[in-house]
């Protein structure tokens, strides 16, 4: 009876450990997916715009390769409509790569993985902007302009042969059409911003530099720094010489006045 109890206890502990391991594995995969849960199922607003920022520490030898790999991966990902908005790379002593992409939410994790596979993620963040009010305002403008355009067309039909009225109505209709196209274009931009996410990726070699590299860079710049220091010293001396002459003159004048004063005191 006691042995059976011990066996049941061991099985219970193993089951709990397995559940805990599954939970930790699930949480790890969720983080690896870069918090890309299904936003539609989560019930969030329909007009939320997401912008992700990822900072990855990469070995200095892999900065350029990883930078190009992310750009190539974005260009190849037509399924998620990945578009490169901005890209820059600094191959100096502290190598730095910055990439800004527009991509559908489902493709964010794959692009982020290209960066994290080459290094270690140091930080990540997500900013959310509610564009619902802008959507409502834009749609109201479209509805108002559309109704106004219909009213103008109805007036044109009633104007008959009145040339002046027809000209004025045509000019007003053209203006309304321009405003309507602008509003529809703004709505399309807002819709695109909501349907796709902005992804900012920063690759930095800071912390992955060899021990001797900062020393070598300091030694390589020693001659230039020395000449620059000498030139700055000469410049400083050139500025100081006039002031030294002025101070000497003042000291001589003060000494002359002091001696004159002392002499008059002795006479008195």
C-alpha positions, 0 to 999 in steps of 0.5 A, a space after each residue: 500500500 505504501 509503495 503504491 502511494 509512493 508510485 502515485 506521488 512520483 507520477 503526480 510530480 512528473 506530471 506537474 513538471 511536464 506541465 510546467 515545462 510545457 508552459 515555459 516552452 509555450 512562453 518561450 515560443 511566444 517571446 520568440 514569435 515577438 508577441 505576434 498573437 492573433 490580434 483579431 482573436 484578441 478583440 483589439 480595435 480594428 484601427 490600431 497601428 503597430 510599430 516594433 523596435 528590435 535592438 540586436 547585438 551582433 559580432 562586428 564581423 557579421 554586421 554587413 552580412 546580417 544587414 544584407 540578409 535582412 534586406 534580401 529577406 524583405 525583398 523576397 517576402 512578397 507574401 507579407 508585402 514587405 517593403 524597405 522604407 529606410 536602411 543605413 549602415 556604418 562600418 566604422 569602429 562602432 559598426 551600426 546598422 539601422 533598417 526600417 520596414 513595412 510588413 504584414 503582422 504575420 511576417 514580423 517574426 520571420 524578419 526578426 529571426 533573421 536578426 536574432 539568428 546572427 546575434 543576441 536581442 538586447 531589447 524590444 518594444 512595441 508602440 501602438 497608435 489608435 487611428 480610429 478617430 482619424 478613420 471616422 473623420 476621413 470617412 465623414 469627409 468622404 461622405 459629405 463630399 460625395 453628397 455635395 457632389 451629387 447635389 451639384 450634379 442635380 443642380 447642373 441638370 436643373 440649370 438648363 441653358 444658363 451658361 454662367 450657372 453651368 460654369 460655376 457649377 463645373 468649377 465647384 464640382 472640380 474642386 469637390 472632386 479634388 478634395 474627394 480624391 485627397 480624402 480617399 487617398 488619406 483613407 487608403 494610407 490609413 488603411 495600409 498603416 493599419 493592415 501592415 506593421 512598421 518594424 525597426 531593426 538596429 544591429 550594433 557591434 558594441 560589446 562584441 569588439 575584440 579586446 585589442 581593437 580599441 587600443 589599436 584604434 587609439 594607437 593608429 590615431 596617436 599621430 593625428 591626435 598629437 598634431 591636433 593637440 600641438 596645433 590647439 596649444 599653439 592657438 591657445 598661446 597665440 590667444 594668450 599673448 595679447 592678454 599677457 601684455 595687457 596684464 603686464 601693463 596693468 601690473 606696471 601701472 598699479 605698481 607705479 600708482 602704489 609707489 607714488 602713493 607711498 612716496 606722498 605718504 612718507 613726505 606728509 
